[in-house]
Amino acid sequence: MKNCIAILSILVFALACGPKEIVPFQDGLDEYPVLKEVLENKEKYQVQILYTQLERNEHGMPMMTEFPFNLDDERYFYPASTVKLPVAILALEWLEEQNIDGLDANTIMLTDSIHSSQVPAYVDLTAKDSLPSIAQYIKKILLVSDNDAYNRLYELLGQDYINRKLAEKGMTHTVINHRLSFRASPEENRMFNPIRFVDAEGESVHEMPARTEEKIYSNSSQPIIGEAYYVGDSLIDHGMDFTFKNKYAISDLSGTVKRIMFPMSFLESERFNINEEHRNLVLKYMSMLPEESDYPNYPVEEYWDTYSKFYLDGNDKRATRKTLRLFNKTGQAYGHLLDGSYYVDLESGVEFFVTAIIYVNEDQTLNDDAYEYDEIAFPFFAELGDYLYDIEMTRERVIPADFSEFRFEY
């Protein structure tokens, strides 16, 4: 009996003193002061995080376990450039639906204009042949978040196609209804340029007339952000109305990244309907670093490795390890900083998804360029990336992942 009691005591002691599983966003935060401060003040910073752990089954398929923090898909925030990712992917889905001989991602795409709020695009000097195409626009969107490239694909697809397709795939907390960094009214954003696709000899392959859509896509909750904002030098003494601005919930942004990384983890109706060649085009440019691009050629002084990789510290201009790849899309505007990523270390075997939003605007004034990006937002993302990476390094993986499909020649 005494021996049984002794053995039981040892087991209890071992369980009490043995390795403790880390609870994300609760344990181990003392070494990450900015992350800890933000999590402790979640309402001030309007922070939302969706962290997803992956385990592989015997077929190599990922099994996902989500760890949300303060997640609320009904709470509005401005998604900035993150909306460019689904538009880029949907441009390829649209392309495959056309099924027209001679029309592919590299076909010359000429954008005309018939309205004063529209701008034509007949050349693209960043391309090898100086001519615009869907593939070149996607490359610039995913490498450095080019606004004009997004606007051209937005004009190609139109609001109705974009929003209908995303809703069909289960991303129901999204509204995409305007160009970026381009002044236009809600009515003008429902007007879409005429577009021509031509071959190398200038012969027409496919033509699209100017279109105007009647359906209005807006945020029905009429969200207001801030307490004041500037229009030029004029201060408007009330918050800014985002009713006709884009909306893209954290779950939908994370869902977009997950669908392009692991399409077979979703029902067929929820996937992006693109072939493997087009999927690989997206994956390559999501993970490519600016210095690895020839056309366009991006100077490292202006576009460093982590320029659009916030979890690797977007302010760190030193070169990163090339085995560390983030398949991601970021956004930054009106005090909001976002990053939706599949984070993978091809050397250590670490992989996870993380999508987050933070709002830094102490004076609650928009368009005054007085946001705490450098003091709070960028350090928050850098520490969040390190914190989750450290958690993943302590996790035992029964079946290691095969990353061969994510290794690209850049």
N, C-alpha and C positions, 0 to 999 in steps of 0.2 A: 504493500500500500504506500509506504514511504517513497519507494522508487517511482511509483506512478505519479505521486504528487510532485516529486523532483523533476520528472520528465515534463509534466504539464507546466511547471513553473518555467522551465527552460524554453518551451515552445512559446509561452506567453511573452517572455522577455525578448525572444527572437523576433516575434511579430511586432512588438512595440519598438524595437530598436533597429529593425531591418530597413531596407530601402523604402522610402515613402514616395508614392507616385505624385508627381507634381501636378497641381491643379492650375491650369492656365488662367492667367490674369488674377490669381490669388497668391500663389507661392512664388518665392524667388525674385521679388521685385526690387529689393533694396539696392541691388547693383545697377539698377536702371532708373535713376532719379527723375528724369523727365517723363518717362513712361508711367512711372508710379504717380507722379503729380497729375498727369492727364487723367488716368483712370480714377483717381480719387476725386477729381473735379469733372466728372463726365458730362454734367449738364452745361457747365461753362464752356467746355470745348466741343460739346455736341458730338462726342466721339462715338463711332460705331465700328466694331471689328467682327469679322467672321473668319475664324481660323479653322482649317480643315486638316485633320490628320489622315494619312493614307496607310492602309495595310494591303499588301498584295495577296490574292488567293493563288491556288495552285496553277491557275491559267494565266497568271500575271496581271489580272484585272484588279484595279484599285477598289478597295472598300473604304468608304469615306465616313469619318466621324466628325461632326461639326461642333465647334466651341464658340458660340456667339458671345459678344460682350455689348450690352446696351443696344442690341439690334432692334430697329424699328423701321420697317419698310414704309410706314405711313408718314414718317417724319421727313419733311422736305429739307434737302440741301442742294446746292447747285453742283451738278456733276462735272462741269467744265469739260475737259477734253476726253474724259473716259467714254463719252458717247461715240467717239470716232471708231472704237473697236467694233461694235456690232454693225455700224454702217459699212465699214471696210469688208467685213465678212459677207454681209448681205449683198454687196455689189457683185461678189463672185457667185452667190446663189442666183441673183438676177441674170447674170451672164449665162449660166448653164441652162436656165429656163428658156432663153431665147433660141438656142439650138440653131444658130445661123452659120452657114459656111463662111469662114474667113473672119468671124467675130470671136476673138479670144481676149485674154487679159492684156495682151500686148498690142492689140489693134489700136491704131491712132484714134484718139477721142477728141473731137473738136467741139468746143462749147461756144454757142452763139449767144446773142442777147437781143431782146426786143423791148426791154423796159429800162427805164432810167436807173432802177435799183439793181440791175444785172450787169455783170462784167464778163466779157468774152474771154476765152482761153484757146489760142491757136498754137501756142508753142509752150514748151517746158524746157528751159535751158539747163535744168538739173539732170535731164535724161541724156543717155548716151547719144541718141539721135536728135535731141532737142525737141522731141515731139511728145505730147501728153498721152497717157494711157491709163487704164484702170490699175494695172500692176504697178506703174510708177507712182501713182497717187497713194496706193496702199503702202508701198515701201516708205514714202515720206511721212505718212500718218503714223506708222508703227515705230519708225526710227527716232523722229524728233517731234512728233505731234504737229505736223504742218497743218495750219488752219485752212489755207486755200485748197489743199488736196482734199480735206474733208468736205469743204463746201461743194467741190465739183461732184463728189459722189452723192452728196445729199441732193444736189440738183438732178442728178441722173435718176435716183430712185423715187424721190418725192416722199412727203410725209406719210401718206396713206400706206404705201408699200412697206416702209420701214416699221411703222407702228403695228400694222396688221400682222406682219411676219413675226415680230417679237412676241406679240400676244399669243399667236398660235403655238409658239414654242414654250409657252408657260411663263414668259417674263412679263407679268401683268402690272408691274409697278414702274413702268417706263413710259415716258412721253418724249419724243424727239421731234422738235418742231421749228428749229431755226438754224441758220448759218452761224458760224462762229467768227468773232472779231470783225463783224460786217454789219453796218447799221442798216436795218430794214424793219419795217413794221410787220406785225403779225400777218397782215394781208399780203405783203410783199414776200414773206417767207412761204406763202402758199402758192407763189408763182414760180414756175420752173422753166429754166432756159431750154431752148431748142438745142439738140445735140446731134452731131453726125459722127459716125464711125466710118473711116475710109481706109483703103489699103495703101500700100507703099506708092502706088501710081496716082493716088488721089481719087480713085474710083469709090463710089459709095458702097458701103457694106450694109449699113443700117442707119435709118434716120428716125429721130424722135421729134415731134413738133413741140412747140411751147405748150405748157399745160398749166392750168389753174385748178386747184382742188377746193371744193366747197366745204368739206368737213373740217371742223375746227378741233384741233387737239390742244388742250390746255390743262393746267393743273386746277382741278375743280375746288381744291381747298383754298385757293387764292393766297398762296404763301407770301409773307412779308419778311424780309431779312434786314437786320440793322435798325438803327434809329434815324439815320440821315445818309445822304449820298451826294456825290458831286456829279454834275453834268457840265463838263468843261471846268470853268472856274466858278460856276454857280453852285452853292450849297442848297440842297433840297432838304427841308427840315422834317422829314418823316422817312420811314423805312422804304426800301425798294420792293416793288411788286414783281414777283416772279411767276405770275399766272401763265404768261406765255413764254416762259423759259423752259429749257429741257429739264427732265426729271429722269433719274436712273438710280433706283434703289440699290443698296449694297448687295442684297441677295441676287438681284438681276445681274449686276456687274460680275459678282463671283460666279454666277451661273453661266455667263457668257464665256469666261475663261475656262471653266470646267468643261463646257460643251466642246470647245475647240481642242482642248488637250485630250480629253477622254470621251469622244462622242458615243462609244458603245456603252457607256455607263448610263445613258439616257434612253428613253423610249424613242423610237424612230420619229415620231411626230414632234419631239422636242429638240431634235438635232438640227444643226445647220446642214442644209442639203447641198453639200459641195463635195467634189471628188478629192482624192488623196493628193493630186498635184496642187490643187488650189489650197487645200488644208496645209500642206507643207510650205507653200508660199507665205501663208499667214504666220505659221510657227517660226519660220526662219527669220522673218523681219520683226516679230515680237521679241525675239531673243538676241538679235544682232546688236552690236555696239556701233555707235556712229563712226568710229575710226575704221571699222571693218567694211565700210561702204565706199565704193568708187564713184558711183553715180546715184545720188549726189556725193560729192567729196566734202566731208564735214571737218573743218579745222578743230583740232583737239582743244585748243584754247577756248573755243566757244561751245563745243559739244563734247564734253568729257565722257568717260565710260559710264558714270552713274548719273548722267544728265537726266535721264528719265527712268532711273532705277532707285526709287526712294528708300526701299528697305536695305539698300547697300550704302546708304547715306548720300543723298542727292547733292550735298554740298562738298563731298570729298572728290577732289579733282585728280587724285592719284589713280593709276591704272589698277584694275581689279583682276582677280584670278579668272582666267578664261574657262576654267571648269565650273565656275559658279555662274549659272544662267537664270535669269528671271524672264519668263514668258509673261509679259504684263502690259498694262496700259495705265498711264497716270493722268492726273488732272490738277490744275492749279488756277483758281480764280476767286475773286470776291472774298478772300480769306479762307477759302476751302482748299485743302490739300488731300488728294486721294491716290490710292494705288491698288489695283487689282492684279494679283500675281499668282502664278505657279512658280514656286521657288525650288530650284533643284541644284544640288551639288553633285556633279557627275563623278567626282572623285570619292567622296565619303558615302554616297548613297542616300543622303538626306533629301527628302522631297515633302513639300506641303503646299497648301493653298493658303493665302491670306489676302483679305481685302479690307481696307480701312478708310475712314474719313475723319478728318479733324477740322475744326473751324477755329481760326485764331483772328480775333478782331476786337481788341480790348476797348477801343473807343467807339465801337458799334457804328462806324462811319465807313461806307463803301466808296470805292474809287479814290481814296486819298493816299493809296500806296503806303499805308501805315499798318500793315499786317505783321504779326509776329511769326513769320515763316522761319526765319533764321534762328530766332530765339527758342521757339517751341516746336513748330510743326516738323521741320526737317529732322531735328534731334529725336522727336517722338518716333518717326518712322524708322530711323536708323536703330534706335534702341529696341523697337518692336521686332525688327528683323533679327537682331542679335539674340533677343530674348527667346523667340520661337526657335531659332536655329539651335540654341543651347538646349532647349527642351528636346528637340528632335535628336540631338546627338546622344542623349541619355536613353532614348527609346530603343528597345531590342526589336529588330525586324526579323521575323521568322523566315519570310521569303523575300530575298532582296529583289529590288526592281531592276528590270532590264531597260536601260535608257537609250538603246540603240536608235530608236525612232526620233529621239530628240537631239541627236548629234548631227550638226550641219556643217558643211563646208562654207565658211563665210568669205 
